[in-house]
């Protein structure tokens, strides 16, 4: 008796949903079709290889895939799309996690993505062009170096605290002058060598950051978006570069809701019966852009009366944090309007302060 062979399933005309868990060396793949898991495997982390396998295994099907945004960037996305696969890159916070899910494995993560993709619960983030990715290398590298510099400054401060050279109430920002004073006050060879080594790293970072800022200024001179961003109150040269790199021309966002979602400024909603309450922002979206917008908002309320009014109106009933987030939302919405109308941002002149109540809290 001849052994029976399993018929090869046909996926012609079927919708195929692929969840991908992406790592440096491998991709974990889980595939669903018609509410069932039909295949799972791991493949070496080569985008072309994955695309080839998906099109081979599910020939004739409409393939939809998704993976979590992260270290791998967007090359995988671009390769999949170029091979006819409907891919989306999703924010990590958008992937729902079951309350009883305690074990994290690659296959389980890929399965969650496949299930939620099939259920229509995953929305993709905005994908930058390759030229946009390349341009923002400058501002992102500067951010990394500034972060490294802050760590070095804190390491020096902790060593000074260790030997009682800085008091617990001393909240001065660390400076090279302050380091010099600390070194003069403590004649210990080991301390001197350690702190001077850290200070040398600090000076090197200062030089590299300054060089990057020169390049950013050169880049800004050739960017048509610069004038619009720099017309915004509270937005300096570096912040303008960051927003230009991360957001581009804001007229590309179809509506403010899409823009707020991308920048992580969408308030969460909590529903109970017939009541819906808005709470804190979801913090999905670009965390760095959100931080920049909050910083700019604090400066802008001292330069644009209409924004100061928004801040005070909400501050009275909800406090500082919610008030400044509302200002950031209002601000980025107005910047988008300026791009759409191809005009500069117009600030409302500040009214003279009448007393302590008029000052920004």
Secondary structure as GFF3:
##gff-version 3
##sequence-region A 1 361
A	DSSP	beta_strand	15	22	.	.	.	ID=ss1
A	DSSP	beta_strand	26	33	.	.	.	ID=ss2
A	DSSP	beta_strand	36	44	.	.	.	ID=ss3
A	DSSP	alpha_helix	47	57	.	.	.	ID=ss4
A	DSSP	beta_strand	62	68	.	.	.	ID=ss5
A	DSSP	alpha_helix	75	82	.	.	.	ID=ss6
A	DSSP	beta_strand	86	90	.	.	.	ID=ss7
A	DSSP	three_ten_helix	92	94	.	.	.	ID=ss8
A	DSSP	alpha_helix	106	118	.	.	.	ID=ss9
A	DSSP	alpha_helix	130	135	.	.	.	ID=ss10
A	DSSP	alpha_helix	137	162	.	.	.	ID=ss11
A	DSSP	alpha_helix	176	185	.	.	.	ID=ss12
A	DSSP	alpha_helix	189	221	.	.	.	ID=ss13
A	DSSP	alpha_helix	226	230	.	.	.	ID=ss14
A	DSSP	alpha_helix	237	247	.	.	.	ID=ss15
A	DSSP	three_ten_helix	250	252	.	.	.	ID=ss16
A	DSSP	alpha_helix	256	263	.	.	.	ID=ss17
A	DSSP	beta_strand	267	272	.	.	.	ID=ss18
A	DSSP	beta_strand	275	281	.	.	.	ID=ss19
A	DSSP	alpha_helix	287	300	.	.	.	ID=ss20
A	DSSP	alpha_helix	305	318	.	.	.	ID=ss21
A	DSSP	alpha_helix	320	341	.	.	.	ID=ss22
A	DSSP	three_ten_helix	356	358	.	.	.	ID=ss23
###
